[in-house]
């Protein structure tokens, strides 16, 4: 007798969890985010949930900030010529994935703790709101030269993406979510994250740095295949 039993339908792939650990002060984080999104657009059959996690490149930075040339020279020992080459490379990498780095816009380095508080709040509204605020703040700093830790810049970004600026102002002024941000920063540092962007998939796989879309696409495809 022929077996006419139909094969069991394959179960739909559960969303991959992506923790995107980053700082809005980090130019490679803008490259990494846009590269990741480019890769995801090529993988419509791979569902994901993106969670933006806080990381401060300069947690001790004073509110008045620091001249970026002085900061980079002191922190990395780089020369003016080396920094010019890196900026040119960043502009090209950004253009490749649709992000604009404006020459000379990033003239100072700022404290970003309050930006992370507002990003935490946006994440409570929706994952999309958090993503949109993240990109708006990256653009405010790296494209438009605004201070991403300044109240007016943050509220302008909140209005730009359609969230309640009045509630955002209340959050900013109250200091809400400061402990949440510190706990998250401590958690990811405890897991060995010391530079960003760090893209952690399913809490097991790490993709470090502003990789091109092809690197994200290959990794996500492979992980999704293993999951299936």
Long-range contacts (C-beta under 8 A, 24 or more apart in sequence): 10-228, 13-45, 13-46, 13-47, 13-224, 13-227, 13-228, 14-47, 14-227, 15-47, 15-48, 15-49, 16-46, 16-47, 16-48, 16-49, 16-201, 16-202, 16-220, 16-223, 16-224, 16-227, 17-48, 17-49, 17-51, 17-201, 17-202, 17-203, 18-48, 18-49, 18-50, 18-51, 18-199, 18-200, 18-201, 19-51, 19-53, 19-188, 19-199, 19-200, 19-201, 19-203, 20-50, 20-51, 20-52, 20-53, 20-197, 20-198, 20-199, 21-53, 21-54, 21-55, 21-188, 21-193, 21-196, 21-197, 21-198, 21-199, 21-200, 22-52, 22-53, 22-55, 22-134, 22-196, 22-197, 22-198, 23-54, 23-55, 23-56, 23-57, 23-112, 23-116, 23-196, 24-112, 24-115, 24-119, 24-134, 24-137, 24-138, 24-141, 24-148, 25-56, 25-57, 25-58, 25-109, 25-110, 25-112, 25-141, 25-148, 26-55, 26-57, 26-196, 26-197, 27-90, 27-94, 27-101, 27-106, 27-142, 27-210, 28-90, 28-196, 28-197, 28-209, 28-210, 29-138, 29-196, 29-197, 29-210, 30-94, 30-99, 30-101, 30-138, 30-142, 30-210, 31-90, 31-93, 31-94, 31-97, 31-99, 31-210, 32-197, 32-199, 32-209, 32-210, 32-211, 33-134, 33-135, 33-138, 33-197, 34-94, 34-97, 34-98, 34-99, 35-97, 35-210, 35-211, 35-212, 35-213, 35-215, 35-216, 36-199, 36-213, 36-216, 38-97, 38-98, 38-213, 38-216, 39-213, 39-214, 39-215, 39-216, 39-217, 39-220, 40-216, 40-220, 42-213, 42-217, 43-217, 43-220, 43-221, 43-224, 45-224, 46-220, 46-221, 46-224, 48-220, 49-127, 50-127, 50-131, 51-123, 51-127, 52-119, 52-123, 52-130, 52-131, 52-134, 53-184, 53-188, 54-116, 54-119, 54-120, 54-181, 54-184, 54-185, 54-188, 55-185, 55-188, 55-189, 55-193, 55-196, 55-198, 56-111, 56-112, 56-113, 56-116, 56-185, 57-112, 57-196, 58-109, 58-111, 58-112, 59-111, 59-113, 59-185, 61-109, 61-110, 61-111, 62-111, 63-111, 63-149, 65-108, 65-109, 65-110, 65-111, 65-147, 66-108, 66-109, 67-107, 67-108, 67-109, 68-106, 68-107, 68-108, 68-109, 71-109, 93-210, 93-212, 94-142, 96-212, 97-213, 99-138, 99-139, 99-142, 99-143, 100-139, 100-142, 100-143, 101-142, 101-143, 102-142, 102-143, 102-144, 102-145, 104-145, 105-141, 105-142, 105-143, 105-144, 105-145, 106-141, 106-142, 106-145, 107-145, 108-147, 110-141, 110-147, 110-148, 110-149, 110-150, 111-149, 112-148, 112-149, 113-149, 113-178, 113-181, 114-149, 114-151, 114-154, 114-172, 115-148, 115-149, 115-154, 116-181, 116-185, 117-171, 117-172, 117-175, 117-176, 117-177, 117-178, 117-181, 118-154, 118-158, 118-168, 118-171, 118-172, 120-177, 120-180, 120-181, 120-184, 121-167, 121-168, 121-171, 121-176, 121-177, 122-158, 122-161, 122-163, 125-163, 129-161, 129-163, 132-161, 133-157, 133-158, 133-161, 133-163, 136-160, 136-161, 202-227
